[in-house]
Amino acid sequence: MLIAKAGITIGLTVMIIAVCVIVGFKSEVRDKIVGFGGHIQINNLEQMQPYEPVAIGMGKALIDSLAVFPHVRHVQRYSIKPGMIKTEDSFQGMVLKGIGPEYDLSFFRSHLTEGGFPVFTDSLSSNRVVISQVIADRLELGVGDKLDTYYIEDEVRIRRLTVAGIYRTGFSEYDSYFLFTDLHTVNRLNRFQEDQASGLEVVLDDYATLEEDTWGIGSFLKGCVDDYGERYTVRNVEQLNPAIFAWLGILDVDVWVILVLMLGVAGFTVISGLLILIIERTAMIGTLKSLGGDNGLIRRTFLWLALFLIGRGMLWGNVWGLGLCLFQRFTGIFTLDAATYYMDTVPVAFPIGWLVLLNAGTLLASMLMLLGPSYLIARIRPADSMRYE
């Protein structure tokens, strides 16, 4: 019985940890991608590359129209300009992202390591920039240092910017390239008009409505042109980052493999425990039958005993599984390689719905596995049980 309870405890503990870690990991990666570019982006239909600076009209009327869509929490402009950073000792490529006063900076402020985010505007060049910790370490830069940025078109253009802050998200795909400055500076580098930008970022209230809202905004802008005759295109975060989201989708397969294996282990130990219990109580079963007890009554008795056994194992499985996840949540003792996994520590989440379904599914599957072995009771005859005794 102890081994059976231990099997259920270990199986459920592993399943809870797997679900909490995978859900937490997917949520953390998704939130970082959304933090850099919103849930939905609206750009020029002619834009072929992600960081290609192609202008599109972004007037106030368009922004106000999008802001009233269901599930839309915020709409913000941005412009981008690829270039290169050069210091006395090193250089590297980068993407300069200009943001306006309406840009929601809560995500980046929560990841600041030094300095701060200035109040960027769309009408004045601040000549200040916020860089990532990765770039700061590579180029040996700190807050207050100046850096020269180069933009190669028909001619080489140079802008000297002052580092106002340093952020670190751990998401190397973006930390290695993105710098943030005011929208006015980038628009001037791109030679955009005042009512133009590289695009709009739409932030939603609920990620679950992503596909629905993408379709709705796309239908709204279908056939629309700006004041310069340019057409709009609408893409969501999954369409802009197909490789990353395909990788996250593969993690779901890993979870199901772990759940099936651990459920098999737990079920095997419970079945073994029930069979051993039946063998140990063969004489008792024979006595009950000789006193008039039918197979159904005796089988239900053993199933209730098995249910009690499963319940105790599940209780300890929840204690250990949730306890270890809470320990990791508050201590971060288990670390990851940020260059590979986009974060420093193992993330955990507590999806209540999934945890309830996991417990209910474990209980149901375990009881169903016991139905077959419980019918062995019908094969025990009182005469045989007496000889067995």
MIFI-142461 format. One line per field, with one value per residue (C-alpha): x negated, y, z negated; residue in one letter; residue number from 1. Coordinates in nm, 3 decimals, always signed. Last residue first. Example, Ala and Ser with C-alpha at 12.3 -4.5 7.8 and 13.67 -1.06 7.14 Angstrom:
BEGIN
px	[-1.367,-1.230] .
py	[-0.106,-0.450] .
pz	[-0.714,-0.780] .
marba	[S,A] .
nuke	[2,1] .
***
This chain:
BEGIN
px	[+0.601,+0.576,+0.784,+1.049,+1.024,+1.074,+1.392,+1.524,+1.471,+1.255,+1.321,+1.565,+1.294,+1.088,+1.345,+1.157,+0.863,+1.076,+1.235,+0.905,+0.788,+1.116,+1.049,+0.701,+0.825,+1.097,+0.868,+0.592,+0.841,+0.995,+0.654,+0.533,+0.863,+0.835,+0.473,+0.556,+0.834,+0.622,+0.333,+0.056,-0.248,-0.615,-0.925,-1.265,-1.518,-1.729,-1.499,-1.511,-1.567,-1.891,-2.078,-1.908,-2.069,-1.831,-1.821,-1.658,-1.671,-1.421,-1.333,-0.967,-0.838,-1.073,-0.938,-0.583,-0.646,-0.799,-0.498,-0.249,-0.397,-0.471,-0.134,+0.056,-0.111,-0.049,+0.324,+0.316,+0.162,+0.422,+0.703,+0.568,+0.568,+0.919,+1.030,+0.862,+1.063,+1.378,+1.285,+1.233,+1.578,+1.734,+1.591,+1.729,+2.079,+2.072,+1.945,+2.232,+2.212,+2.414,+2.216,+2.013,+1.925,+1.799,+1.588,+1.435,+1.349,+1.193,+0.981,+0.861,+0.775,+0.399,+0.453,+0.710,+0.478,+0.189,+0.411,+0.523,+0.167,+0.051,+0.338,+0.247,-0.121,-0.038,+0.204,-0.054,-0.319,-0.073,+0.041,-0.325,-0.385,-0.065,-0.123,-0.488,-0.399,-0.116,-0.352,-0.612,-0.348,-0.251,-0.619,-0.600,-0.360,-0.622,-0.862,-0.597,-0.544,-0.913,-0.937,-0.615,-0.712,-0.521,-0.222,-0.208,-0.229,+0.061,+0.059,+0.263,+0.177,+0.263,+0.266,+0.073,+0.239,+0.067,+0.367,+0.403,+0.579,+0.856,+0.944,+0.946,+0.890,+1.206,+1.169,+0.812,+0.925,+1.189,+0.964,+0.688,+0.945,+1.079,+0.731,+0.604,+0.915,+0.740,+0.464,+0.704,+0.699,+0.534,+0.241,+0.239,-0.094,-0.082,-0.326,-0.637,-0.507,-0.333,-0.130,-0.435,-0.580,-0.856,-1.214,-1.332,-1.594,-1.339,-1.082,-1.341,-1.421,-1.055,-0.950,-1.179,-1.442,-1.460,-1.739,-1.669,-1.934,-2.071,-1.782,-1.540,-1.625,-1.811,-1.495,-1.656,-1.447,-1.733,-1.702,-1.957,-1.873,-1.953,-2.239,-2.323,-2.287,-2.513,-2.343,-2.529,-2.407,-2.600,-2.481,-2.242,-2.134,-2.357,-2.255,-2.528,-2.485,-2.748,-2.735,-2.748,-2.778,-2.537,-2.420,-2.685,-2.854,-3.115,-3.021,-2.933,-2.811,-2.587,-2.453,-2.349,-2.217,-1.977,-1.974,-1.761,-1.836,-1.859,-1.901,-1.573,-1.446,-1.119,-0.771,-0.684,-0.776,-0.977,-0.942,-1.275,-1.297,-1.519,-1.872,-1.997,-1.852,-1.515,-1.298,-0.974,-1.023,-1.028,-0.689,-0.525,-0.637,-0.297,-0.356,-0.133,-0.428,-0.570,-0.815,-1.113,-1.284,-1.649,-1.742,-2.103,-2.417,-2.747,-3.064,-3.376,-3.674,-3.614,-3.239,-3.014,-2.646,-2.494,-2.164,-1.810,-1.540,-1.207,-0.893,-0.627,-0.270,-0.051,+0.297,+0.417,+0.665,+0.841,+1.079,+1.369,+1.265,+1.292,+0.915,+0.905,+1.123,+0.932,+0.601,+0.741,+0.881,+0.552,+0.361,+0.122,+0.032,-0.217,-0.593,-0.827,-1.132,-1.216,-1.260,-1.024,-1.102,-0.852,-0.671,-0.449,-0.127,-0.229,-0.197,+0.054,-0.079,+0.125,+0.045,-0.206,-0.564,-0.829,-0.595,-0.406,-0.729,-0.805,-0.453,-0.472,-0.803,-0.671,-0.337,-0.504,-0.744,-0.472,-0.250,-0.547,-0.656,-0.311,-0.212,-0.537,-0.540,-0.182,-0.256,-0.573,-0.390,-0.098,-0.327,-0.534,-0.227,-0.052,-0.359,-0.414,-0.055,-0.107,-0.442,-0.285,+0.000] .
py	[-2.024,-2.111,-2.426,-2.200,-1.958,-2.241,-2.354,-1.993,-1.936,-1.650,-1.582,-1.300,-1.114,-1.102,-0.845,-0.580,-0.608,-0.470,-0.182,-0.062,+0.119,+0.313,+0.428,+0.549,+0.731,+0.910,+1.017,+1.133,+1.316,+1.498,+1.600,+1.718,+1.892,+2.089,+2.174,+2.282,+2.513,+2.666,+2.751,+2.810,+2.943,+2.860,+3.005,+2.832,+3.111,+3.329,+3.377,+3.360,+2.980,+2.957,+3.280,+3.300,+2.974,+2.856,+2.864,+2.658,+2.852,+3.112,+3.169,+3.275,+3.092,+2.797,+2.732,+2.779,+2.517,+2.277,+2.319,+2.280,+1.943,+1.820,+1.910,+1.812,+1.469,+1.429,+1.474,+1.258,+0.967,+1.003,+1.009,+0.708,+0.499,+0.611,+0.523,+0.182,+0.115,+0.223,-0.007,-0.297,-0.249,-0.205,-0.542,-0.709,-0.573,-0.656,-1.011,-1.102,-1.136,-1.431,-1.546,-1.788,-1.496,-1.289,-1.582,-1.636,-1.267,-1.274,-1.574,-1.399,-1.081,-1.083,-1.177,-0.899,-0.644,-0.754,-0.709,-0.367,-0.252,-0.371,-0.185,+0.129,+0.098,+0.051,+0.344,+0.581,+0.474,+0.497,+0.840,+0.943,+0.826,+0.979,+1.313,+1.331,+1.261,+1.516,+1.781,+1.713,+1.751,+2.089,+2.190,+2.148,+2.444,+2.665,+2.579,+2.664,+2.990,+3.078,+2.988,+3.170,+3.508,+3.769,+3.539,+3.454,+3.820,+3.923,+4.061,+4.339,+4.498,+4.850,+5.015,+5.325,+5.599,+5.886,+5.990,+5.631,+5.349,+5.117,+4.807,+4.581,+4.795,+4.683,+4.323,+4.314,+4.462,+4.191,+3.906,+4.007,+4.047,+3.693,+3.542,+3.715,+3.663,+3.423,+3.680,+3.892,+4.268,+4.343,+4.568,+4.705,+4.820,+5.066,+5.099,+5.246,+5.597,+5.876,+6.179,+6.404,+6.297,+6.038,+6.112,+5.784,+5.959,+6.230,+5.970,+5.804,+6.127,+6.229,+5.892,+5.931,+5.671,+5.299,+5.058,+4.701,+4.462,+4.205,+4.245,+4.134,+3.769,+3.761,+3.771,+3.812,+4.126,+4.360,+4.738,+5.019,+5.386,+5.736,+5.652,+5.964,+5.966,+6.079,+6.044,+5.974,+5.945,+5.755,+5.836,+5.678,+5.471,+5.366,+5.467,+5.506,+5.540,+5.707,+5.643,+5.872,+5.760,+5.893,+5.552,+5.292,+5.147,+4.872,+4.788,+4.424,+4.483,+4.776,+4.586,+4.290,+4.519,+4.668,+5.029,+5.334,+5.639,+6.015,+6.264,+6.421,+6.515,+6.705,+6.662,+6.296,+6.288,+6.064,+6.106,+5.956,+5.589,+5.534,+5.480,+5.130,+4.777,+4.844,+4.535,+4.661,+4.988,+4.795,+4.629,+4.944,+5.156,+5.200,+5.433,+5.742,+5.986,+5.841,+5.564,+5.539,+5.206,+5.195,+4.849,+4.741,+4.613,+4.605,+4.805,+4.790,+4.974,+5.346,+5.299,+5.222,+5.132,+5.027,+5.087,+4.966,+5.233,+5.170,+5.374,+5.325,+5.423,+5.301,+5.152,+5.033,+4.800,+4.653,+4.372,+4.516,+4.784,+5.143,+5.206,+5.110,+5.401,+5.645,+5.537,+5.577,+5.924,+6.031,+5.966,+5.680,+5.698,+5.430,+5.459,+5.172,+5.131,+4.760,+4.588,+4.294,+4.263,+4.290,+4.614,+4.694,+4.632,+4.912,+4.815,+4.727,+4.512,+4.294,+4.158,+4.429,+4.455,+4.426,+4.348,+4.096,+3.902,+3.917,+3.809,+3.510,+3.393,+3.419,+3.255,+2.964,+2.911,+2.936,+2.688,+2.452,+2.490,+2.455,+2.160,+1.969,+2.040,+1.915,+1.601,+1.523,+1.558,+1.348,+1.060,+1.083,+1.082,+0.808,+0.585,+0.664,+0.563,+0.230,+0.174,+0.237,+0.000] .
pz	[-0.393,-0.023,-0.088,-0.247,+0.045,+0.293,+0.120,+0.104,+0.477,+0.611,+0.979,+0.907,+0.713,+1.030,+1.150,+0.950,+1.192,+1.476,+1.284,+1.143,+1.456,+1.460,+1.103,+1.193,+1.504,+1.308,+1.023,+1.259,+1.480,+1.184,+1.054,+1.393,+1.468,+1.144,+1.220,+1.574,+1.456,+1.180,+1.413,+1.156,+1.336,+1.302,+1.463,+1.444,+1.396,+1.623,+1.920,+2.302,+2.304,+2.501,+2.428,+2.088,+1.973,+1.702,+1.323,+1.049,+0.720,+0.833,+0.465,+0.461,+0.768,+0.721,+0.370,+0.497,+0.766,+0.512,+0.282,+0.567,+0.662,+0.309,+0.158,+0.471,+0.479,+0.105,+0.159,+0.471,+0.278,+0.002,+0.256,+0.444,+0.126,+0.035,+0.388,+0.354,+0.035,+0.216,+0.503,+0.258,+0.108,+0.451,+0.557,+0.244,+0.305,+0.677,+0.618,+0.386,+0.009,-0.119,-0.426,-0.212,+0.015,-0.279,-0.403,-0.059,-0.029,-0.376,-0.280,+0.034,-0.157,-0.095,+0.270,+0.314,+0.152,+0.373,+0.679,+0.557,+0.494,+0.834,+0.998,+0.804,+0.898,+1.265,+1.267,+1.117,+1.368,+1.658,+1.544,+1.529,+1.886,+2.025,+1.850,+1.959,+2.323,+2.306,+2.171,+2.438,+2.708,+2.564,+2.582,+2.960,+2.970,+2.806,+3.089,+3.347,+3.159,+3.186,+3.555,+3.653,+3.503,+3.705,+3.762,+3.392,+3.291,+3.510,+3.861,+4.023,+4.360,+4.465,+4.807,+4.920,+5.127,+4.948,+4.738,+4.618,+4.800,+4.681,+4.886,+4.583,+4.273,+4.088,+4.206,+4.074,+3.743,+3.703,+3.819,+3.583,+3.305,+3.350,+3.377,+3.064,+2.848,+2.607,+2.552,+2.349,+2.292,+2.625,+2.720,+3.076,+3.215,+3.503,+3.788,+3.945,+3.886,+4.077,+3.966,+3.932,+4.268,+4.282,+4.387,+4.231,+4.016,+3.938,+3.838,+3.614,+3.429,+3.389,+3.247,+2.946,+2.860,+2.793,+2.887,+3.000,+3.131,+2.885,+2.642,+2.914,+2.986,+2.653,+2.445,+2.102,+2.046,+1.954,+1.969,+1.964,+1.937,+2.060,+2.296,+2.495,+2.875,+3.157,+3.494,+3.817,+4.175,+4.441,+4.791,+5.037,+4.738,+4.448,+4.099,+3.835,+3.459,+3.241,+2.868,+2.569,+2.209,+1.947,+1.832,+1.913,+2.219,+2.250,+2.611,+2.549,+2.194,+2.289,+2.589,+2.372,+2.097,+2.349,+2.467,+2.388,+2.602,+2.568,+2.850,+2.730,+3.073,+3.053,+3.199,+3.147,+2.779,+2.547,+2.171,+2.068,+1.966,+1.667,+1.540,+1.469,+1.457,+1.620,+1.670,+1.509,+1.692,+2.018,+1.966,+1.824,+2.120,+2.287,+2.582,+2.584,+2.575,+2.899,+2.970,+3.203,+3.242,+3.348,+3.473,+3.419,+3.584,+3.397,+3.338,+3.125,+2.974,+3.024,+3.039,+3.331,+3.336,+3.667,+3.839,+3.885,+3.844,+3.679,+3.618,+3.353,+3.282,+2.996,+2.950,+2.608,+2.442,+2.745,+2.635,+2.836,+3.086,+2.957,+2.977,+3.345,+3.452,+3.230,+3.386,+3.737,+3.665,+3.504,+3.825,+3.881,+4.251,+4.354,+4.405,+4.489,+4.264,+4.320,+3.985,+4.040,+4.414,+4.703,+4.619,+4.919,+4.723,+4.487,+4.124,+3.853,+3.568,+3.334,+2.987,+2.903,+3.028,+2.756,+2.467,+2.683,+2.737,+2.365,+2.271,+2.506,+2.360,+2.003,+2.085,+2.261,+1.972,+1.709,+1.893,+1.932,+1.568,+1.412,+1.633,+1.580,+1.204,+1.169,+1.373,+1.175,+0.844,+0.973,+1.065,+0.747,+0.520,+0.717,+0.702,+0.333,+0.255,+0.433,+0.262,-0.079,+0.000] .
marba	[E,Y,R,M,S,D,A,P,R,I,R,A,I,L,Y,S,P,G,L,L,M,L,M,S,A,L,L,T,G,A,N,L,L,V,L,W,G,I,P,F,A,V,P,V,T,D,M,Y,Y,T,A,A,D,L,T,F,I,G,T,F,R,Q,F,L,C,L,G,L,G,W,V,N,G,W,L,M,G,R,G,I,L,F,L,A,L,W,L,F,T,R,R,I,L,G,N,D,G,G,L,S,K,L,T,G,I,M,A,T,R,E,I,I,L,I,L,L,G,S,I,V,T,F,G,A,V,G,L,M,L,V,L,I,V,W,V,D,V,D,L,I,G,L,W,A,F,I,A,P,N,L,Q,E,V,N,R,V,T,Y,R,E,G,Y,D,D,V,C,G,K,L,F,S,G,I,G,W,T,D,E,E,L,T,A,Y,D,D,L,V,V,E,L,G,S,A,Q,D,E,Q,F,R,N,L,R,N,V,T,H,L,D,T,F,L,F,Y,S,D,Y,E,S,F,G,T,R,Y,I,G,A,V,T,L,R,R,I,R,V,E,D,E,I,Y,Y,T,D,L,K,D,G,V,G,L,E,L,R,D,A,I,V,Q,S,I,V,V,R,N,S,S,L,S,D,T,F,V,P,F,G,G,E,T,L,H,S,R,F,F,S,L,D,Y,E,P,G,I,G,K,L,V,M,G,Q,F,S,D,E,T,K,I,M,G,P,K,I,S,Y,R,Q,V,H,R,V,H,P,F,V,A,L,S,D,I,L,A,K,G,M,G,I,A,V,P,E,Y,P,Q,M,Q,E,L,N,N,I,Q,I,H,G,G,F,G,V,I,K,D,R,V,E,S,K,F,G,V,I,V,C,V,A,I,I,M,V,T,L,G,I,T,I,G,A,K,A,I,L,M] .
nuke	[389,388,387,386,385,384,383,382,381,380,379,378,377,376,375,374,373,372,371,370,369,368,367,366,365,364,363,362,361,360,359,358,357,356,355,354,353,352,351,350,349,348,347,346,345,344,343,342,341,340,339,338,337,336,335,334,333,332,331,330,329,328,327,326,325,324,323,322,321,320,319,318,317,316,315,314,313,312,311,310,309,308,307,306,305,304,303,302,301,300,299,298,297,296,295,294,293,292,291,290,289,288,287,286,285,284,283,282,281,280,279,278,277,276,275,274,273,272,271,270,269,268,267,266,265,264,263,262,261,260,259,258,257,256,255,254,253,252,251,250,249,248,247,246,245,244,243,242,241,240,239,238,237,236,235,234,233,232,231,230,229,228,227,226,225,224,223,222,221,220,219,218,217,216,215,214,213,212,211,210,209,208,207,206,205,204,203,202,201,200,199,198,197,196,195,194,193,192,191,190,189,188,187,186,185,184,183,182,181,180,179,178,177,176,175,174,173,172,171,170,169,168,167,166,165,164,163,162,161,160,159,158,157,156,155,154,153,152,151,150,149,148,147,146,145,144,143,142,141,140,139,138,137,136,135,134,133,132,131,130,129,128,127,126,125,124,123,122,121,120,119,118,117,116,115,114,113,112,111,110,109,108,107,106,105,104,103,102,101,100,99,98,97,96,95,94,93,92,91,90,89,88,87,86,85,84,83,82,81,80,79,78,77,76,75,74,73,72,71,70,69,68,67,66,65,64,63,62,61,60,59,58,57,56,55,54,53,52,51,50,49,48,47,46,45,44,43,42,41,40,39,38,37,36,35,34,33,32,31,30,29,28,27,26,25,24,23,22,21,20,19,18,17,16,15,14,13,12,11,10,9,8,7,6,5,4,3,2,1] .
***
